Amino acid sequence: MMKVAQSHWFEAVVPSEKRALQLFCFPYAGGSTQVFRPWQRHFSSEVSLWLAHLPGRGRRIAEPPINSLKELVEVLADAIVPLVRENYAFWGHSMGALISFELARELRRRSHALPGALFVSGHRAPQIPSTEPPLFGLPEQDLISHLKRLNGTPRELLEDPEILKLFLPTLRADFQITETYIYAPADPLACAIYAYGGLQDRDVPVGSLQAWSHQTSRKFTARMFAGDHFFIQSSTANLINVLSRDVQAEFLLRA
């Protein structure tokens, strides 16, 4: 298994020693958590955003990406355990939601304290299998055409051969993570789950988002926003406002 220094995996956006809550952020397929960095200013001063830096993107662009969710959550668990304090939570969109869920289950297998809540976005409940054909093995032009239809990747990136050479291997590995995922039944997690979705997201209809309720023995809340699968880009301000309020209500107002 890949061994990398813990500082490579997680970064606090602001110094967090005196902050009441750590919110660990996980990226969508092909993405980087750098997109969440500006969100910090919208949260209470009690909340510290922690960015997960995965291989093959951002400052780790030169490293080979990981294409196995099992391997990824095991190495993430190794890295996160020494960092977490009493109050922490996970946020992830699409692939990031799946990583958040399986990382929480991996921490439970290790008898480690669970996050207080999962904030999962843009992903059907994990027990619902995908009915779509896999994308990770598509020929390059077919994959690019699909990405254009998803409307989540800037066109200028998809039309730049040099950037594509760096971007596509990571994207294929990320798609392989999600498309080869097989859900293993287990007891619901003893942490709250907040699920966020796009009203026009054909890949994650409302019912498959609501089904996250079966994965928690605690509180479940679903929130819907205008937009498709990348509503986090089209409804960013509204999403951040709602997410920060949910974080505040779940962790800080009850303290």
DRENKOL-691025 format. One record per atom (N, C-alpha, C, O): residue in one letter; y, z negated, x negated. Coordinates in steps of 0.1 Angstrom, whole numbers, plus 5000, padded with zeros to 4 digits. Layout:
DRENKOL-691025
aYZX ...
END
This chain:
DRENKOL-691025
m498850004992 m500050005000 m501250004991 m501349944981 m502350074996 m503550084989 m504249944987 m504249864997 k504649914975 k505349784973 k506749814968 k506949884957 v507749764975 v509149794971 v509849654973 v509549574981 a510849634964 a511649514965 a512149494979 a512549594985 q512249364983 q512649344997 q514049394999 q514449435010 s514949384989 s516349434991 s516449574995 s517449625000 h515349654991 h515349794995 h515149815010 h515549915015 w514549715016 w514149735030 w515149695040 w515349755051 f515949585038 f516849535047 f518249495041 f518249455029 e519249525048 e520649495043 e521449435054 e521549485065 a522049325052 a523049265061 a524349335060 a524849355049 v524849385072 v526149455072 v527249365067 v528149405060 v527249235071 v528149135066 v527449015061 v526248995066 p528048935053 p527348805049 p526948725061 p527748705070 s525648685061 s525148625074 s524748485073 s524148435083 e524948415062 e524448275061 e524848185072 e524148095076 k526148205076 k526648115086 k526648165100 k527148115110 r525948285102 r525948345115 r524648295123 r523648285117 a524848285136 a523748215144 a522548315146 a521448265148 l522748445146 l521748535150 l521648655140 l522648715137 q520448695136 q520248815129 q519648915138 q518648895145 l520249035139 l519749145148 l519349255138 l520149325133 f518049275136 f517449375128 f517449505135 f516949515146 c517949615129 c518049745135 c517049845129 c516949855117 f516349925137 f515350015132 f515750155138 f516150165149 p515550265130 p516050395133 p515150475142 p513950445143 y515750585148 y514950685155 y514350785145 y514750785134 a513450865150 a512850965141 a513851055134 a514751115141 g513751065121 g514651145113 g515951085111 g516851145104 g516250965116 g517550905116 g517550795105 g516550755099 s518750745103 s519050635094 s519750525102 s520550555111 t519550395098 t520250285105 t521750285101 t522450195106 q522150365092 q523550375089 q524450405101 q525550365102 v523850475111 v524650505123 v524950375131 v525950375139 f524250265128 f524450135135 f525450055128 f525949955133 r525850085115 r526750005107 r528049975114 r528449855114 p528750075120 p530050045127 p529849955139 p530949905144 w528649945144 w528549855156 w528849715153 w529149635163 q528749675141 q528949525138 q530249475143 q530349365148 r531349555143 r532649505148 r532749475163 r533649415167 h531749525170 h531749505184 h530949385189 h530949355200 f530349315179 f529549205182 f530349075179 f531249075171 s529848965185 s530448835182 s530348805168 s529448855161 s531248725163 s531248675149 s529948595145 s529648575134 e529248555156 e527948485154 e526748575151 e525748525148 v526948705153 v525848795151 v525948875139 v527048935135 s524848885131 s524848965119 s523849075121 s522649055123 l524349205120 l523349315120 l522749335107 l523349335096 w521449355107 w520649385095 w520049525096 w519349555106 l520349615087 l519849745088 l518549765080 l518349715069 a517549825087 a516249855080 a516349985073 a516650085079 h516149985060 h516250115052 h514850165049 h514150105041 l514450265056 l513050325055 l513050435044 l514050495042 p511950455037 p511850555027 p512150695033 p511850725045 g512750785025 g512950925029 g514250955036 g514451065041 r515150855036 r516450875042 r517450785036 r517150685029 g518750815038 g519850735033 g519750705018 g519550805010 r519850585014 r519850555000 r518450564994 r518250544982 r517450585002 r516050594997 r515550735000 r514350765002 i516450835000 i516150975003 i515151034993 i514351124996 a515050984980 a514251034970 a512750984971 a511851034965 e512550884980 e511250824981 e510450894992 e510950935002 p509150904990 p508350975001 p508250895013 p508150775013 p508450955025 p508350885037 p506950835041 p505950885035 i506850725049 i505650675053 i505250745067 i506150755076 n504050785069 n503650855081 n502650775089 n502050825098 s502450645086 s501450565093 s502250435098 s502850365090 l502150415111 l502850305117 l502250175112 l502950075109 k500950175111 k500250045106 k500750015092 k501049895089 e500750115083 e501250085069 e502750035070 e503149945062 l503550105078 l504950075078 l505149935083 l505949855077 v504549885094 v504849755099 v504249645090 v504849535089 e503249675083 e502649575073 e503649555062 e503849435058 v504249665056 v505149645045 v506449585050 v507149515043 l506849625062 l508049565068 l507949415071 l508849335068 a506749375075 a506449235077 a506549155064 a507049045064 d505949215054 d506049155040 d507549125036 d507849025031 a508349225039 a509749215035 a510649125044 a511549065039 i510249125057 i511249055066 i510948905067 i511848825069 v509748865064 v509348715066 v510248625057 v510748525062 p510548665045 p511348575037 p512848575041 p513648485037 l513248665049 l514648685053 l515048625066 l516148575068 v514148615075 v514448565089 v514748415089 v514048335082 r515648385098 r515948245100 r515548205114 r514748275120 e516048095120 e515548045133 e515748145144 e514848175152 n516948205145 n517248295156 n517348445151 n518348475143 y516448525155 y516548665151 y516048755162 y515248705171 a516348885162 a515948975172 a515849115166 a516349135155 f515149205174 f515049345169 f515749435179 f515649415191 w516349535173 w516949655181 w516349785175 w516349795163 g515849875183 g515450005179 g515450105189 g515250075201 h515850225185 h515850335195 h514750435192 h514550475180 s514050475202 s512950575201 s511850525192 s511250425194 m511650595180 m510750545171 m511050395167 m510150315165 g512350365166 g512650225162 g512250125172 g511950015169 a512150165185 a511650075195 a510150045193 a509649935194 l509350155190 l507950135187 l507750045174 l506849965174 i508550075164 i508449995152 i508749845155 i508049755151 s509749815163 s510149685167 s508949615174 s508649495171 f508349685183 f507249625191 f506049595182 f505549485182 e505649685174 e504449665166 e504749565154 e503849495150 l505949565149 l506349465139 l506249325145 l505749235139 a506749305157 a506649175164 a505149135165 a504849025163 r504249235169 r502849195170 r502249165157 r501349085156 e502649235146 e502149205133 e502549065129 e501748995123 l503849025132 l504248895128 l503448785136 l503148685131 r503148815148 r502248725156 r500948715150 r500348605150 r500348825145 r499048815139 r499048725127 r498048665123 r500248725120 r500348635108 r500848495112 r501148415103 s500848465124 s501248335129 s502648295125 s503048185123 h503548405124 h504948375121 h505748365134 h505348425144 a506848295134 a507648285146 a508148425150 a508648505142 l508048445163 l508448575168 l509948595170 l510648495170 p510448715170 p511948735173 p512148675187 p511248675196 g513348635190 g513648575203 g513748685214 g513548655225 a513948805210 a514048915219 a513849055212 a514149065200 l513249145220 l513249285215 l514249365224 l514149355236 f515149435218 f516049525225 f515549675222 f515849725211 v514749725231 v514149855228 v514849965237 v515149945248 s514950085230 s515750185236 s515050325235 s514550355224 g515150405246 g514750545245 g513250565241 g512950665235 h512350475246 h510950495243 h510150435255 h510450325260 r509150515260 r508350465271 r507550335266 r507450315254 a507050255275 a506250145272 a505050185264 a504550295266 p504750105254 p503750155244 p502350175250 p501550255244 q502050115261 q500650135267 q500550265275 q499450305279 i501750335276 i501750465283 i501550575273 i502550595265 p500450655272 p500350755262 p501250875265 p501550905276 s501550945254 s502351065256 s501551185261 s500351195258 t502151265269 t501451385275 t501951515268 t501551625272 e502851495258 e503451605251 e502651645239 e502051565233 p502551775236 p501851815224 p502551765211 p503751755212 p501851735201 p502451685189 p503351795182 p503151915183 l504351745175 l505351825169 l505251825154 l505751915147 f504651725148 f504751705134 f504151815125 f504551835114 g503151885131 g502551995124 g503052135127 g502552235122 l504152145135 l504652275139 l505152355127 l505652295117 p505152485127 p505852565117 p507352535118 p507852495128 e507952555106 e509352515105 e510252565116 e511052485122 q510252695119 q511152745128 q510952695142 q511852675150 d509652675146 d509352615159 d509852475160 d510352435170 l509752395149 l510152255149 l511752255150 l512252175157 i512352345143 i513852355144 i514352385158 i515252325163 s513652485164 s513952515178 s513852405187 s514652375196 h512752325185 h512552205194 h513652105191 h514152045201 l514052085179 l515151985176 l516452025182 l517251945187 k516752155183 k517952205189 k517952175204 k518952145210 r516752185210 r516652155225 r516852005227 r517351965238 l516451925218 l516551775220 l518051735219 l518451635225 n518851815212 n520251785212 n520651655205 n521751595209 g519851615196 g520251485189 g520551505174 g520951415168 t520351625169 t520551655155 t521751755154 t521651865160 p522751735145 p523851825144 p523351965140 p522551975132 r523952065147 r523552205144 r523752245130 r522952315124 e524852195124 e525152235110 e524052185100 e523752245090 l523452065104 l522352015095 l521152115097 l520452145087 l520852155109 l519652235111 l519852375106 l518852455105 e521052415102 e521252545097 e521552555082 e521952655077 d521352435076 d521652425061 d520252415054 d519652315055 p519852525047 p518452515041 p518252405031 p517152345030 e519352365023 e519152255014 e519052125020 e518152045016 i519752095031 i519551975038 i518251965045 i517551865045 l517852085051 l516552085058 l515352055048 l514451995052 k515552095036 k514452075026 k514251915024 k513151875022 l515351845025 l515251695024 l514951635037 l514151535037 f515351685048 f515351625061 f513951645068 f513451545074 l513351765067 l512151795075 l510951715071 l510251665080 p510651685058 p509551605055 p509551465061 p508551415066 t510751405061 t510951275067 t510751285082 t510151195088 l511351385088 l511251405103 l509751425107 l509251365117 r509051505099 r507551525102 r506851395101 r505951365110 a507151315091 a506451185089 a506751095101 a505851025106 d507951095105 d508351005116 d507651055129 d507150965137 f507651185132 f506951235143 f505451195143 f504851165153 q504851205131 q503451165129 q503251025133 q502250985139 i504150935129 i504050795132 i503950775147 i503150705152 t504850835155 t504850815169 t503750895177 t503250845187 e503451015172 e502551105179 e501051065176 e500251115184 t500850995166 t499450955163 t499250805167 t498150745164 y500250745173 y500150605176 y499150585188 y499150655197 i498250485186 i497250455196 i497450305200 i497350215191 y497850275212 y498050145217 y496850065217 y495850105223 a496849945212 a495749845212 a496149735222 a497049665219 p495349715233 p495749615242 p495749475236 p494849445227 a496649395240 a496749255235 a497649175245 a498249235254 d497649045243 d498448965252 d499948995251 d500449045240 p500648985262 p502149005261 p502748925251 p502348815247 l503948965246 l504648895236 l505448785243 l505948795254 a505548665236 a506348555241 a507748565237 a508348475231 c508348675240 c509748695237 c510348785247 c509648875253 a511648775250 a512248855260 a512249005256 a512349025244 i512249095265 i512349235262 i513449295271 i513449275283 y514449365265 y515449435271 y515249585268 y515149625257 a515049665279 a514749805277 a515949895282 a516449875293 y516349985273 y517550075276 y517050215277 y516250255269 g517550295287 g517150425288 g518250515293 g519250475298 g518050655291 g518950755296 g518550805310 g517350845311 l519450815319 l519050855332 l518551005333 l517851045342 q519051085323 q518551225322 q517551245311 q517351365307 d516951145306 d515951155296 d514551195302 d513851105308 r514151315301 r512951365307 r511751315300 r510651305306 d511851275287 d510751215280 d510451075283 d509351025281 v511451005288 v511250865291 v511850835305 v512950785306 p511150875315 p511550845329 p511650695332 p511050615324 v512350665342 v512650525345 v511350435346 v511350325341 g510350495353 g509050415354 g508450385341 g507950265340 s508450475332 s507850445319 s508650345311 s508150275302 l509950335314 l510750235307 l510550095314 l510449995307 q510450095327 q510249975334 q508849905330 q508749785331 a507949995326 a506649945322 a506649855310 a505649785307 w507749845302 w507849755292 w507649605297 w507349515289 s507949585310 s507849455315 s506449395313 s506249275313 h505449475312 h504049425310 h503849375296 h502749315293 q504749395287 q504549355273 q505249225270 q505249185258 t505749155280 t506349025277 t505948925287 t505748955299 s505748805283 s505448685292 s506748615295 s506748515302 r507848665290 r509148605292 r510048695301 r509548765309 k511348685298 k512248765306 k512248915303 k512048955291 f512348995313 f512449145312 f513649195319 f513949155330 t514349285312 t515549345318 t515649495314 t515349525303 a515849585324 a516049725321 a517449765324 a518049725334 r518049855315 r519349905317 r519350055316 r518650105307 m520050125325 m520050275324 m521450315322 m522450265326 f521550425314 f522850485310 f522950635313 f521850695313 a524050685314 a524250825316 a523850895303 a524250855292 g523051005304 g522751085292 g521251105291 g520451055298 d520851195281 d519451225279 d518851135268 d519251015267 h517951185261 h517251095251 h518151035241 h517950925236 f519251105238 f520251065228 f521451005235 f522651035231 f521250935246 f522350865253 f523050765244 f524250735246 i522350725233 i523050635224 i524250705216 i525050645211 q524250835217 q525350915211 q526350955222 q527550955220 s525950985234 s526851025245 s527450905252 s528550915258 s526750795252 s527250675259 s527350555250 s527050445253 t527750585237 t527750485227 t528550365231 t528150245229 a529850385235 a530750265238 a530150175248 a530150055247 n529650245259 n529050165270 n527750085266 n527549975269 l526950155258 l525750095253 l526049975244 l525449865246 i526949995235 i527249885226 i527849765233 i527449645231 n528649795243 n529249685251 n528149605259 n528149485259 v527149685265 v526149615273 v525149545263 v524749425266 l524849605252 l523949545242 l524549415237 l523849315236 s525849415233 s526449295228 s526449185238 s526349065235 r526749225251 r526749125262 r525349065264 r525148945265 d524349145263 d522949095265 d522549005253 d521948905255 v522949045241 v522648955229 v523348825231 v522848715229 q524648825235 q525448705237 q524748615248 q524648495246 a524348675259 a523748595270 a522448535266 a522048425269 e521648615259 e520248575255 e520248465244 e519448375245 f521148475235 f521148385223 f522248285222 f522048165218 l523448325226 l524648245222 l525148155234 l525548045232 l525148215246 l525648135257 l524648025261 l525147925266 r523348035258 r522447935262 r522347825251 r521747725253 a522847855239 a522747765228 a523447635230 a523447535222 
END
